[in-house]
Amino acid sequence: MQKSNNENVRVIVFLALVVVVIWCYNGWRLQYVQPKAESVLVSDTLYGEETHLANIRSIASKAVKEDRDRLSKFYKAFANVVQHDDRNLISNSSFIKDINSRAGVLCFGDDLMGKYPRLADEIDNYLRSSTGVDKTHKTMNKSDKQNVIKALNELSNLFKN
């Protein structure tokens, strides 16, 4: 019996999530650091990608090294999964949004939830502004995938520094 397209999509998203989670999980125990009050973000809404990168950089500068390392490895693994998707299983922009949201929760659990206010929102906004992943079910061509890979690698490098 042949699987429906919805079942295939669920399997693809699940497998991508599993790969990213396994790849980024190192079992580190995260340390809690109280964010400093002087952390001011440039925007509350969707602006250009440079604004969102500046906001992410500001938040990341106050994160402990272990958290930055985990985030860097997570986004490097995510970029690697997209880059090596030769069968075009990650074929539309909604997959990127879903994988980022769900794999992040699976990889980090509650460890980072709320620890760095606005970080997840700024990352989502950055991905939207730099890759167009907010366009639900937009079929991605090769150029779109390259933009996604570039954005994910940029996030990885930002957290590495």
C-alpha distance (Angstrom), angle and dihedral (degrees) to the residues before:
residue distance angle dihedral
M1 . . .
Q2 3.82 . .
K3 3.82 120.2 .
S4 3.78 119.2 -121.2
N5 3.81 120.7 -114.7
N6 3.81 91.0 -106.8
E7 3.79 91.1 55.9
N8 3.82 90.4 48.1
V9 3.80 91.5 50.3
R10 3.80 91.3 49.8
V11 3.80 90.9 49.9
I12 3.82 91.6 48.7
V13 3.80 93.8 48.9
F14 3.81 91.1 45.4
L15 3.82 92.5 50.3
A16 3.80 92.0 47.5
L17 3.80 89.7 50.4
V18 3.80 91.7 49.2
V19 3.82 92.4 50.2
V20 3.81 93.3 49.1
V21 3.81 93.6 45.0
I22 3.80 94.0 48.3
W23 3.76 91.6 45.0
C24 3.79 96.2 51.2
Y25 3.78 101.3 36.2
N26 3.78 114.0 101.1
G27 3.78 100.3 157.3
W28 3.79 94.3 -115.9
R29 3.78 117.0 163.0
L30 3.75 108.0 -131.6
Q31 3.80 122.1 -133.6
Y32 3.77 119.5 -134.1
V33 3.78 115.0 -122.6
Q34 3.80 119.6 -178.5
P35 3.83 107.5 -126.6
K36 3.79 113.3 -120.8
A37 3.78 116.9 -109.6
E38 3.80 93.5 -129.2
S39 3.82 91.1 70.2
V40 3.79 101.8 117.4
L41 3.78 121.6 -179.7
V42 3.77 121.7 -144.3
S43 3.80 96.3 -137.2
D44 3.77 144.5 17.4
T45 3.78 96.3 -162.4
L46 3.77 139.8 44.5
Y47 3.81 111.8 -60.7
G48 3.78 132.4 148.3
E49 3.77 122.7 -42.2
E50 3.82 93.3 -109.0
T51 3.81 90.3 58.4
H52 3.79 91.1 51.6
L53 3.81 92.0 46.3
A54 3.82 89.3 51.8
N55 3.81 89.8 51.3
I56 3.81 92.1 47.6
R57 3.81 90.4 47.3
S58 3.82 89.9 51.6
I59 3.80 92.4 51.2
A60 3.82 93.5 42.4
S61 3.80 91.5 52.4
K62 3.79 88.1 67.2
A63 3.82 95.6 46.1
V64 3.78 122.0 102.4
K65 3.80 116.3 -106.4
E66 3.81 94.2 -110.6
D67 3.80 91.3 56.5
R68 3.80 92.3 47.1
D69 3.81 90.2 49.1
R70 3.81 92.3 51.3
L71 3.80 92.4 47.3
S72 3.80 91.0 47.3
K73 3.80 92.2 51.5
F74 3.80 91.6 44.8
Y75 3.82 93.7 55.2
K76 3.82 92.3 41.5
A77 3.82 89.3 53.5
F78 3.80 91.3 45.6
A79 3.84 90.6 52.2
N80 3.80 89.6 47.9
V81 3.81 91.9 52.6
V82 3.82 91.6 51.2
Q83 3.81 92.3 44.1
H84 3.80 93.3 52.0
D85 3.79 95.1 45.6
D86 3.81 92.7 115.9
R87 3.80 92.8 158.4
N88 3.83 91.3 55.8
L89 3.79 93.2 -121.3
I90 3.80 89.9 149.0
S91 3.77 92.1 57.9
N92 3.77 105.7 150.3
S93 3.77 138.7 43.4
S94 3.78 95.7 -112.6
F95 3.83 89.0 66.6
I96 3.82 89.9 60.1
K97 3.79 91.6 51.1
D98 3.83 92.4 46.5
I99 3.80 94.6 46.3
N100 3.82 91.9 48.0
S101 3.81 92.3 50.6
R102 3.78 99.9 39.8
A103 3.79 100.7 36.1
G104 3.79 90.0 48.0
V105 3.78 90.7 55.4
L106 3.81 91.9 44.5
C107 3.79 93.7 46.2
F108 3.79 98.7 44.3
G109 3.80 102.3 23.3
D110 3.78 111.4 -171.9
D111 3.81 92.2 -30.6
L112 3.80 94.2 97.9
M113 3.81 98.9 22.9
G114 3.80 105.4 122.8
K115 3.79 92.9 -12.4
Y116 3.79 92.0 110.3
P117 3.81 107.4 30.8
R118 3.81 115.3 -136.4
L119 3.83 94.3 4.5
A120 3.82 95.3 115.9
D121 3.81 91.7 44.7
E122 3.79 92.4 50.0
I123 3.82 91.8 48.3
D124 3.83 90.4 50.0
N125 3.81 90.3 47.8
Y126 3.80 91.4 48.0
L127 3.81 92.1 51.1
R128 3.81 90.3 48.1
S129 3.79 94.9 48.8
S130 3.80 96.2 43.1
T131 3.81 100.8 38.5
G132 3.79 109.0 19.3
V133 3.82 93.5 -121.3
D134 3.79 89.7 148.5
K135 3.79 89.7 75.4
T136 3.80 98.0 94.5
H137 3.78 113.7 -128.3
K138 3.80 93.8 -4.9
T139 3.78 104.9 164.9
M140 3.77 108.3 -123.6
N141 3.76 122.1 -135.1
K142 3.80 124.4 -160.2
S143 3.81 92.1 -86.0
D144 3.82 91.6 51.3
K145 3.80 90.7 51.8
Q146 3.80 90.5 49.9
N147 3.82 89.0 53.2
V148 3.81 90.1 51.1
I149 3.82 91.8 48.6
K150 3.81 90.9 47.8
A151 3.83 91.7 49.9
L152 3.81 93.3 47.6
N153 3.82 91.4 48.3
E154 3.81 89.2 48.5
L155 3.81 89.3 54.9
S156 3.80 90.8 47.5
N157 3.81 91.5 51.4
L158 3.79 92.7 45.1
F159 3.82 91.5 56.7
K160 3.82 91.7 43.0
N161 3.80 92.8 61.7
